Amino acid sequence: MSIRRTISLAVGLTQSIIGALASVFAYILYHNFFNIQGILNVPSEDVISYMMVLIVFGVLSVISGLFLANEQ
Protein backbone atom coordinates (compact mmCIF):
# COMPACT_ATOMS: atom_id res chain seq x y z
CA MET A 1 0.00 0.00 0.00
CA SER A 2 1.45 3.35 -1.01
CA ILE A 3 1.88 6.33 1.29
CA ARG A 4 -0.76 8.30 -0.63
CA ARG A 5 -3.31 5.51 -0.25
CA THR A 6 -2.59 5.16 3.48
CA ILE A 7 -2.98 8.89 4.13
CA SER A 8 -6.14 9.00 2.00
CA LEU A 9 -7.63 6.13 4.00
CA ALA A 10 -6.71 7.68 7.36
CA VAL A 11 -8.09 11.11 6.45
CA GLY A 12 -11.27 9.61 4.98
CA LEU A 13 -11.98 7.52 8.06
CA THR A 14 -11.25 10.45 10.36
CA GLN A 15 -13.58 12.68 8.37
CA SER A 16 -16.33 10.06 8.48
CA ILE A 17 -15.96 9.69 12.25
CA ILE A 18 -16.17 13.46 12.75
CA GLY A 19 -19.31 13.58 10.60
CA ALA A 20 -20.92 10.76 12.57
CA LEU A 21 -20.08 12.51 15.85
CA ALA A 22 -21.66 15.73 14.56
CA SER A 23 -24.87 13.84 13.79
CA VAL A 24 -24.83 12.20 17.22
CA PHE A 25 -24.29 15.59 18.85
CA ALA A 26 -27.30 16.96 16.92
CA TYR A 27 -29.42 14.15 18.38
CA ILE A 28 -28.11 14.84 21.89
CA LEU A 29 -28.77 18.56 21.46
CA TYR A 30 -32.32 18.01 20.22
CA HIS A 31 -33.31 15.64 23.01
CA ASN A 32 -31.45 17.72 25.62
CA PHE A 33 -29.51 14.83 27.15
CA PHE A 34 -27.25 15.88 30.03
CA ASN A 35 -28.93 19.34 29.98
CA ILE A 36 -26.71 20.28 27.05
CA GLN A 37 -28.99 23.14 25.95
CA GLY A 38 -28.57 24.78 29.35
CA ILE A 39 -24.82 24.23 29.42
CA LEU A 40 -24.37 25.73 25.95
CA ASN A 41 -26.97 28.45 26.63
CA VAL A 42 -28.94 27.59 23.48
CA PRO A 43 -32.47 29.02 23.28
CA SER A 44 -35.17 26.44 22.61
CA GLU A 45 -36.25 28.29 19.46
CA ASP A 46 -32.82 27.90 17.84
CA VAL A 47 -32.31 24.19 18.54
CA ILE A 48 -33.90 23.11 15.25
CA SER A 49 -31.60 25.41 13.25
CA TYR A 50 -28.48 24.14 15.00
CA MET A 51 -29.65 20.57 14.60
CA MET A 52 -30.20 20.98 10.85
CA VAL A 53 -26.75 22.53 10.37
CA LEU A 54 -25.10 19.72 12.34
CA ILE A 55 -26.97 17.00 10.46
CA VAL A 56 -26.17 18.47 7.05
CA PHE A 57 -22.50 18.87 8.03
CA GLY A 58 -22.45 15.33 9.41
CA VAL A 59 -24.01 13.68 6.39
CA LEU A 60 -21.81 15.54 3.92
CA SER A 61 -18.70 14.75 5.96
CA VAL A 62 -19.54 11.06 6.12
CA ILE A 63 -20.21 10.86 2.39
CA SER A 64 -17.04 12.78 1.53
CA GLY A 65 -14.97 10.73 3.94
CA LEU A 66 -16.23 7.46 2.49
CA PHE A 67 -15.46 8.62 -1.04
CA LEU A 68 -11.98 9.61 0.09
CA ALA A 69 -11.41 6.31 1.89
CA ASN A 70 -12.53 4.30 -1.18
CA GLU A 71 -10.44 6.29 -3.63
CA GLN A 72 -8.66 4.04 -6.10
C-alpha positions as CSV (number, residue, x, y, z in Angstrom):
1,M,0.0,0.0,0.0
2,S,1.4,3.3,-1.0
3,I,1.9,6.3,1.3
4,R,-0.8,8.3,-0.6
5,R,-3.3,5.5,-0.2
6,T,-2.6,5.2,3.5
7,I,-3.0,8.9,4.1
8,S,-6.1,9.0,2.0
9,L,-7.6,6.1,4.0
10,A,-6.7,7.7,7.4
11,V,-8.1,11.1,6.4
12,G,-11.3,9.6,5.0
13,L,-12.0,7.5,8.1
14,T,-11.3,10.5,10.4
15,Q,-13.6,12.7,8.4
16,S,-16.3,10.1,8.5
17,I,-16.0,9.7,12.3
18,I,-16.2,13.5,12.7
19,G,-19.3,13.6,10.6
20,A,-20.9,10.8,12.6
21,L,-20.1,12.5,15.8
22,A,-21.7,15.7,14.6
23,S,-24.9,13.8,13.8
24,V,-24.8,12.2,17.2
25,F,-24.3,15.6,18.9
26,A,-27.3,17.0,16.9
27,Y,-29.4,14.1,18.4
28,I,-28.1,14.8,21.9
29,L,-28.8,18.6,21.5
30,Y,-32.3,18.0,20.2
31,H,-33.3,15.6,23.0
32,N,-31.4,17.7,25.6
33,F,-29.5,14.8,27.1
34,F,-27.2,15.9,30.0
35,N,-28.9,19.3,30.0
36,I,-26.7,20.3,27.0
37,Q,-29.0,23.1,25.9
38,G,-28.6,24.8,29.3
39,I,-24.8,24.2,29.4
40,L,-24.4,25.7,25.9
41,N,-27.0,28.5,26.6
42,V,-28.9,27.6,23.5
43,P,-32.5,29.0,23.3
44,S,-35.2,26.4,22.6
45,E,-36.2,28.3,19.5
46,D,-32.8,27.9,17.8
47,V,-32.3,24.2,18.5
48,I,-33.9,23.1,15.3
49,S,-31.6,25.4,13.3
50,Y,-28.5,24.1,15.0
51,M,-29.6,20.6,14.6
52,M,-30.2,21.0,10.9
53,V,-26.7,22.5,10.4
54,L,-25.1,19.7,12.3
55,I,-27.0,17.0,10.5
56,V,-26.2,18.5,7.0
57,F,-22.5,18.9,8.0
58,G,-22.5,15.3,9.4
59,V,-24.0,13.7,6.4
60,L,-21.8,15.5,3.9
61,S,-18.7,14.7,6.0
62,V,-19.5,11.1,6.1
63,I,-20.2,10.9,2.4
64,S,-17.0,12.8,1.5
65,G,-15.0,10.7,3.9
66,L,-16.2,7.5,2.5
67,F,-15.5,8.6,-1.0
68,L,-12.0,9.6,0.1
69,A,-11.4,6.3,1.9
70,N,-12.5,4.3,-1.2
71,E,-10.4,6.3,-3.6
72,Q,-8.7,4.0,-6.1
